[in-house]
Amino acid sequence: MKTPGLSYNSRKALIVNIGETAGTEIAELMAQMASEIEELRRSKVNVTRIVPNTSDSANNIAEEPI
């Protein structure tokens, strides 16, 4: 799987404008964040309620003949 990150040109522009150390650090941080976001998207779980409404079930029980 391809590691998400900045293109060569974007990384180079950062390095030229803010310096090699800071540009590299920001580019690596952005790549890590993109990777974590992708992992969260892959592991996202939809939650479905399976417990019935308690007020409805209480009324049904009280209405049953004895």
C-alpha positions in Angstrom: 0.0 0.0 0.0 1.3 3.4 -0.9 2.1 5.6 2.1 0.1 8.9 1.9 2.2 12.0 1.9 3.2 15.1 0.0 4.5 15.0 -3.5 8.1 15.7 -4.2 7.4 19.3 -5.4 5.3 20.1 -2.2 8.1 18.7 0.0 10.7 20.7 -1.9 8.7 23.9 -1.6 8.4 23.4 2.1 12.1 22.8 2.5 13.0 25.8 0.3 10.7 28.2 2.1 11.0 27.3 5.8 14.2 25.3 5.9 15.2 21.6 5.5 14.7 20.5 9.1 11.3 22.2 9.6 10.1 21.3 6.1 10.9 17.6 6.5 9.4 17.6 10.0 6.1 19.1 8.7 6.0 16.7 5.7 6.5 13.7 7.9 3.9 14.9 10.4 1.4 15.3 7.5 2.1 11.8 6.2 1.6 10.3 9.7 -1.7 12.2 10.1 -2.9 11.1 6.6 -2.0 7.5 7.5 -3.9 7.7 10.8 -7.0 9.2 9.1 -7.0 6.4 6.5 -6.8 3.8 9.3 -9.7 5.4 11.1 -11.8 5.4 7.9 -11.0 1.7 7.4 -11.9 0.7 10.9 -15.0 2.8 11.2 -18.0 0.8 12.5 -21.7 1.7 12.1 -23.7 1.3 15.2 -27.3 0.0 15.0 -29.6 0.0 18.1 -30.9 -3.4 18.9 -32.7 -2.6 22.2 -36.4 -1.8 21.7 -37.9 1.3 23.2 -38.6 0.5 26.9 -41.8 2.4 27.1 -43.4 0.3 24.2 -42.4 -3.0 25.8 -43.7 -2.0 29.2 -47.1 -1.2 27.7 -47.3 -4.5 25.8 -46.6 -6.5 28.9 -49.3 -4.7 31.0 -52.0 -5.3 28.3 -51.6 -9.1 28.1 -54.6 -11.0 29.6 -54.0 -13.1 32.7 
